[in-house]
């Protein structure tokens, strides 16, 4: 270490320390010294820094140590806690020559003198310790640059080694900004520090996240022709990866090779980690294989990074393969290895395999840490298995494992998400009793949990407890409360809490404003939404995609498509690039409104702006086309989905099946149904709605029963729409008994019938000719609060007419008209024709009069009109 420091500083081997004991008799003066210095070889002279001018004067009265030993000794001096030296006259340029009387300035100069003597003696370790204490104390020197300036004036020949040491001390002391100021001073002098000091400086900048600065310095140094090493390149590669510029990082690695510098394991590890972070796992694997081919040793970090990368993309099989290879290469796995594998298994909800891996891990002597248990708690949460989380918690407590605040917050989050707030309270109380100090994150989790289940009072009580413990509520705390009030539609209370959070020193952040925009938007208070956007701008908070997305979504759902487009234009004008979700909202909104031309205009704009369409984009367009009967065009869009590397989903197929159902093409609808099953796409209830409907139109009762059976096999519980379709089908085919059996099954399942249900049942009773049962159904319908409308009355009139019961049909007609409805022309024709045959011309004339008054008179006969005239 000491030898390395001397090499960095470019100093002579150190002499022994100056002794304060009585020196032996002085030898005669060494008059040959100047000559010796003059005849030193040029190569050796380049390794030396010139001594101060008074050094030669002092040599006329040399110390007891021979000068040849001063030049050549390799002996290492003992460490000294302080420097004790014989007083020497200061150099002519020294400020002490001006008789400094200020005690503080005297002390500053004394410290500089000590540093100079230590460097002259080659006692670098002591010099470094002194230098570090001066830099960190900041009592005598305002900054490292201040110390550098004073030392440079005092000892110009030692400026270079001193600057190297000072730069390294600043970097190692985690003072990157001070190191940067010092570097700029060195650069201003036209010098460059030793590469080892420069590398330590770069490392400190990387550690403090100043990646741009690292890259600027790197480019500047390389462009100036200074030859850097693999460590320097490594820091530049790391900085590019941290900034997400993997392309440039890879270019730098290739540049290393061109300059004859072989990339080391660190460079490969950094690049592999960057690729894994961007989920480019195949590229990461290629780099790993290249590493092996070039005989760069892969260490535990390399394997862990690759294992974690595979786990995060869900490729557990390959993650396990890498783990096995790791062991085959005699690279010992560590706790990080097992935690990565456990995390992958838990994310995939493979808890049994996770349990076995945990046993293997413990069998190999690894003790699970808090992070391990956090992973397991999260895995049980993903599976919705709160009981397993609690069982694991009890196991951890029994083992005496100390649960830290991070693990505690994960466990509490599991319980809060499932609404188990009583248990969460109990767990937190017990952990506090065991010495856990609750953090802001823990209290935020509890506040959010209470808000989830609507326990606002308890959420507010938790907030008070938090403040009592001296913890300051943050935006996250208040946002949970504001979000709940917003969900409840209580925007007055939400706005009140925004004021309170500002009063408590937590000004609203971007998420706060986004919650408000969404809340006002859902309650259709769009003026307030725009005022929030204006307030954000005034407060220096820039709206993001979520801000505009919430507003566009609410406007589209409310049918305000023009305002939604204006919002999009404002968004673009402010430099916020819309994402696929925002374009999807606009496309879907216009498709729902039947404005397909505008929907495709947004689709074209999306492509022009290089915003990649998603399956949702295509599904919205396909659904819109199908609703317009343009099914062939919809199928062409399905081909685009596959050509873009996307995969049609259940919504794609449901839209197409519904489109062909509306056109009455049962064969094509069934063909699509079979295709989706072959693709491994599970049908939903929305798949069966149009299928049952089209099968009924095609008269295929066998197909309808097959659909009902397949629904049962898929464990799909029929909803009211399915029951109505099935009841309608059985009614149409005359199987009234089966229709009513389905009705009773529907009611037993807790599904309330609607007007469509009753219309089908009324039609079924008419088929049986059971008119009293028809009356009972209408009474039951009214008793449920379902008021008959035009469609029900039309069925009643037509049903009675078909049974030649024109008297009862006329009674229903009168009730229908009194309730503000008119029958269709077909029903009127049947009723008037029947009444006329029975000679009931007065009723016939009244119907014609009422229909004529509504502008419908082209279906009355001359005889009817004459009766009307007489009336």
Residue pairs with C-beta under 8 A, 6 or more apart in sequence:
1 125
2 76
2 124
2 125
5 124
5 125
5 128
5 165
6 13
6 14
6 122
6 124
8 161
8 164
8 165
8 168
8 194
8 196
8 197
9 119
9 124
9 161
9 164
9 165
9 194
10 47
10 48
10 49
10 160
10 161
10 194
11 49
11 119
11 122
11 124
11 161
12 48
12 70
12 71
12 122
13 72
13 73
13 74
13 75
13 122
14 73
14 75
14 76
14 77
14 121
14 122
14 123
15 65
15 69
15 70
15 73
15 77
15 121
15 122
16 65
16 73
16 75
16 77
17 77
17 78
17 80
17 121
17 123
18 63
18 84
18 85
18 86
18 121
19 64
20 84
20 86
23 63
23 64
24 64
26 61
26 62
27 62
29 60
29 61
29 62
30 59
30 62
30 67
33 56
33 59
33 67
34 56
40 48
49 157
49 158
49 160
49 161
50 157
51 120
51 157
52 91
52 116
52 155
52 157
52 158
53 91
53 92
54 88
54 89
54 90
54 91
55 120
57 89
58 88
59 67
77 121
77 122
77 123
79 125
79 126
80 123
80 126
82 114
83 114
83 117
83 118
83 126
85 117
90 96
90 97
91 97
91 154
93 153
94 109
94 154
95 105
95 109
95 153
95 154
96 109
100 106
100 109
104 140
107 140
108 140
108 141
108 150
109 150
109 154
111 130
111 134
111 140
112 147
112 150
112 151
112 154
112 155
113 154
114 130
115 127
115 130
115 131
115 151
115 162
116 151
116 154
116 155
116 158
118 124
118 126
118 127
118 130
119 127
119 155
119 158
119 161
119 162
119 165
120 158
124 165
127 165
128 165
128 168
128 169
131 147
131 165
131 166
131 169
132 169
132 172
132 173
134 140
134 141
134 147
135 141
135 144
135 147
135 166
135 169
135 170
135 173
135 175
135 178
136 173
141 147
141 150
143 178
143 181
144 166
144 169
144 170
144 175
144 178
144 179
144 181
144 182
145 178
145 181
145 182
145 185
147 166
148 162
148 163
148 166
148 182
148 185
148 186
149 185
151 158
151 159
151 162
152 159
152 162
152 189
155 162
159 189
159 191
160 191
163 182
163 186
163 191
163 193
163 197
164 193
164 194
164 196
164 197
165 197
166 182
167 179
167 182
167 183
167 186
167 193
167 197
167 198
167 200
167 201
168 196
168 197
168 200
168 201
170 176
170 178
170 179
170 182
170 201
170 204
171 179
171 197
171 200
171 201
171 203
171 204
172 200
172 204
174 204
174 207
174 208
175 204
176 201
176 204
176 205
176 207
176 208
176 210
179 201
179 204
179 205
180 205
180 213
183 193
183 201
183 217
186 192
186 193
192 198
192 221
192 224
192 226
193 201
195 226
195 228
195 229
195 232
198 221
198 232
199 229
199 231
199 232
199 235
202 214
202 217
202 218
202 232
202 235
203 235
205 211
205 213
205 214
205 217
205 235
206 214
206 235
206 238
206 239
206 242
209 242
211 239
211 240
211 242
211 243
212 239
212 243
214 235
214 236
214 239
215 236
215 239
215 240
215 243
218 228
218 232
218 235
218 236
218 239
221 228
221 232
222 228
229 261
230 256
230 261
230 262
230 263
230 264
230 267
233 252
233 253
233 255
233 256
233 261
233 263
233 267
234 264
234 266
234 267
234 270
236 252
237 249
237 252
237 253
237 267
237 270
237 271
238 270
240 246
240 248
240 249
240 252
241 249
241 270
241 271
241 273
241 274
244 274
244 278
246 271
246 274
246 275
246 278
246 280
249 270
249 271
249 274
250 271
253 263
253 267
253 271
256 262
256 263
256 267
257 263
262 294
262 296
263 296
264 296
265 291
265 296
265 297
265 298
265 299
265 301
265 302
268 287
268 288
268 291
268 296
268 298
268 302
269 299
269 301
269 302
269 305
271 284
271 287
272 284
272 287
272 288
272 302
272 305
272 306
272 309
273 305
275 281
275 283
275 284
275 287
275 309
276 284
276 305
276 306
276 308
276 309
276 312
279 309
279 312
279 313
281 309
281 310
281 313
281 315
284 305
284 306
284 309
285 306
288 298
288 302
288 306
291 298
291 302
292 298
298 329
298 331
299 331
300 326
300 331
300 332
300 333
300 334
300 336
300 337
303 322
303 323
303 325
303 326
303 331
303 333
303 337
304 334
304 336
304 337
304 340
306 322
307 319
307 322
307 323
307 326
307 337
307 340
307 341
307 344
308 340
308 343
308 344
310 316
310 318
310 319
310 322
310 344
311 319
311 340
311 341
311 343
311 344
311 345
311 347
312 344
312 347
314 344
314 347
314 348
316 344
316 345
316 348
316 350
319 340
319 341
319 344
320 341
323 333
323 337
323 341
326 333
326 337
327 333
333 364
334 366
335 361
335 366
335 369
335 372
338 357
338 358
338 361
338 366
338 372
339 369
339 371
339 372
339 375
341 357
342 354
342 357
342 358
342 361
342 372
342 375
342 376
342 379
343 375
345 351
345 353
345 354
345 357
345 379
346 354
346 375
346 376
346 378
346 379
346 382
347 379
347 382
349 379
349 382
349 383
351 379
351 380
351 383
351 385
351 388
354 376
354 379
358 368
358 372
358 376
361 368
362 368
368 401
370 401
370 402
370 403
370 404
370 406
370 407
371 406
371 407
373 392
373 396
373 401
373 403
373 407
374 406
374 407
374 410
374 411
376 392
377 389
377 392
377 393
377 407
377 410
377 411
377 414
378 410
378 414
380 386
380 388
380 389
380 392
380 414
381 389
381 413
381 414
381 417
381 418
384 418
386 414
386 415
386 418
386 420
386 423
389 411
389 414
389 415
390 415
390 423
393 411
393 427
396 403
397 403
397 430
403 411
403 431
403 436
404 436
405 436
405 437
405 438
405 439
405 441
405 442
406 441
408 427
408 428
408 431
408 436
408 442
409 439
409 441
409 442
409 445
411 427
412 424
412 427
412 428
412 442
412 445
412 446
412 449
413 445
413 449
415 421
415 423
415 424
415 427
415 449
416 424
416 445
416 446
416 448
416 449
416 452
417 449
417 452
419 449
419 452
419 453
421 446
421 449
421 450
421 453
421 455
421 458
424 446
424 449
425 446
428 438
428 442
428 446
432 438
438 466
438 469
438 471
439 471
440 466
440 471
440 472
440 473
440 474
440 476
440 477
443 462
443 463
443 465
443 466
443 471
443 473
443 477
444 474
444 476
444 477
444 480
446 459
446 462
447 459
447 462
447 463
447 466
447 477
447 480
447 481
448 480
450 456
450 458
450 459
450 462
451 459
451 480
451 481
451 483
451 484
452 484
454 484
454 488
456 481
456 484
459 480
459 481
459 484
460 481
463 473
463 477
463 481
466 473
466 477
467 473
472 504
472 505
472 506
473 501
473 504
473 506
474 506
475 501
475 506
475 507
475 508
475 509
475 511
475 512
477 506
478 497
478 498
478 500
478 501
478 504
478 506
478 512
479 509
479 511
479 512
479 515
481 497
482 494
482 497
482 498
482 501
482 512
482 515
482 516
483 515
485 491
485 493
485 494
485 497
485 519
486 494
486 515
486 516
486 518
486 519
486 522
487 519
489 519
489 522
489 523
491 516
491 519
491 520
491 523
491 525
491 528
494 515
494 516
494 519
495 516
498 508
498 512
498 516
501 507
501 508
501 512
502 508
507 539
508 539
508 541
509 541
510 536
510 541
510 542
510 543
510 544
510 546
510 547
513 532
513 535
513 536
513 541
513 543
513 547
514 544
514 546
514 547
514 550
516 528
516 532
517 529
517 532
517 533
517 547
517 550
517 551
518 550
518 554
520 526
520 528
520 529
520 532
521 529
521 550
521 551
521 553
521 554
521 555
522 554
524 554
524 558
526 551
526 554
526 555
526 558
526 560
526 563
529 551
529 554
533 543
533 547
533 551
536 542
536 543
536 547
537 543
542 574
542 576
543 571
543 574
543 576
544 576
545 576
545 577
545 578
545 579
545 581
545 582
548 567
548 568
548 570
548 571
548 576
548 578
548 582
549 579
549 581
549 582
549 585
551 567
552 564
552 567
552 568
552 582
552 585
552 586
553 585
555 561
555 563
555 564
555 567
555 589
556 564
556 585
556 586
556 588
556 589
557 589
559 589
559 593
561 586
561 589
561 590
561 593
561 595
561 598
564 585
564 586
564 589
565 586
568 578
568 582
568 586
571 578
571 582
572 578
577 609
577 611
578 609
578 611
579 611
580 606
580 611
580 612
580 613
580 614
580 616
580 617
581 616
583 602
583 603
583 605
583 606
583 611
583 613
583 617
584 614
584 616
584 617
584 620
586 599
586 602
587 599
587 602
587 603
587 606
587 617
587 620
587 621
588 599
588 620
588 623
590 596
590 598
590 599
590 602
590 624
591 599
591 620
591 621
591 623
591 624
591 627
592 624
594 624
594 627
594 628
596 621
596 624
596 625
596 628
599 620
599 621
599 624
600 621
603 613
603 617
603 621
606 613
606 617
607 613
613 644
614 646
615 641
615 646
615 647
615 648
615 649
615 651
615 652
618 637
618 638
618 640
618 641
618 646
618 652
619 649
619 651
619 652
619 655
621 634
621 637
622 634
622 637
622 638
622 652
622 655
622 656
623 651
623 655
625 631
625 633
625 634
625 637
625 659
626 634
626 655
626 656
626 658
626 659
626 662
627 659
627 662
629 659
629 662
629 663
631 656
631 659
631 660
631 663
634 655
634 656
634 659
635 656
638 648
638 652
638 656
641 647
641 648
641 652
642 648
648 679
648 681
649 681
650 676
650 681
650 682
650 683
650 684
650 687
653 672
653 673
653 675
653 676
653 681
653 687
654 684
654 686
654 687
654 690
656 672
657 669
657 672
657 673
657 687
657 690
657 691
658 686
658 689
658 690
660 666
660 668
660 669
660 672
660 690
660 694
661 669
661 690
661 691
661 693
661 694
662 690
664 694
664 697
664 698
665 694
666 694
666 695
666 697
666 698
666 700
666 703
669 690
669 691
669 694
670 691
670 703
673 683
673 687
673 691
676 683
676 687
677 683
682 714
683 710
683 714
683 716
684 716
685 711
685 716
685 718
685 719
685 721
685 722
688 707
688 711
688 716
688 722
689 721
689 722
689 725
691 707
692 704
692 707
692 708
692 722
692 725
692 726
692 729
693 725
695 701
695 703
695 704
695 707
695 729
696 704
696 725
696 728
696 729
696 732
701 729
701 733
704 726
704 729
708 718
708 726
711 718
711 722
717 749
718 726
718 746
719 751
720 746
720 751
720 752
720 753
720 754
720 757
723 742
723 743
723 745
723 746
723 751
723 757
724 754
724 756
724 757
724 760
726 739
726 742
727 739
727 742
727 743
727 746
727 757
727 760
727 761
727 764
728 756
728 760
730 736
730 738
730 739
730 742
730 764
731 739
731 760
731 761
731 763
731 764
731 767
734 767
736 764
736 765
736 767
736 768
739 760
739 761
739 764
740 761
740 764
743 753
743 757
743 761
746 753
746 757
747 753
752 784
753 761
753 784
754 786
755 781
755 786
755 788
755 789
755 791
755 792
758 777
758 778
758 780
758 781
758 786
758 792
759 791
759 792
759 795
761 777
762 774
762 777
762 778
762 792
762 795
762 796
762 799
763 795
763 799
765 771
765 773
765 774
765 777
766 774
766 795
766 799
766 802
766 803
769 803
771 800
771 803
771 805
771 808
774 796
774 799
778 788
778 792
778 796
781 788
781 792
782 788
787 819
788 796
788 819
789 821
790 816
790 821
790 822
790 823
790 824
793 812
793 813
793 815
793 816
793 819
793 821
793 823
794 823
794 824
794 827
796 809
796 812
797 809
797 812
797 813
797 816
797 823
797 827
797 830
797 831
798 809
798 826
798 827
798 830
800 806
800 808
800 809
800 812
801 809
801 827
801 830
801 831
801 834
802 830
804 834
806 831
806 834
806 835
806 838
806 840
809 830
809 831
809 834
810 831
810 835
810 840
810 843
813 823
813 831
813 847
816 822
816 823
817 850
822 850
822 851
822 854
822 856
823 831
825 856
825 859
828 847
828 851
828 859
829 859
831 847
832 844
832 847
832 848
832 860
832 864
835 841
835 843
835 844
835 847
836 844
836 863
836 864
841 863
841 864
841 867
842 867
842 871
844 864
844 867
845 864
845 867
845 868
845 870
845 871
846 871
848 857
848 860
848 864
848 865
848 867
848 868
849 868
849 871
851 857
851 859
851 860
852 860
852 868
860 868
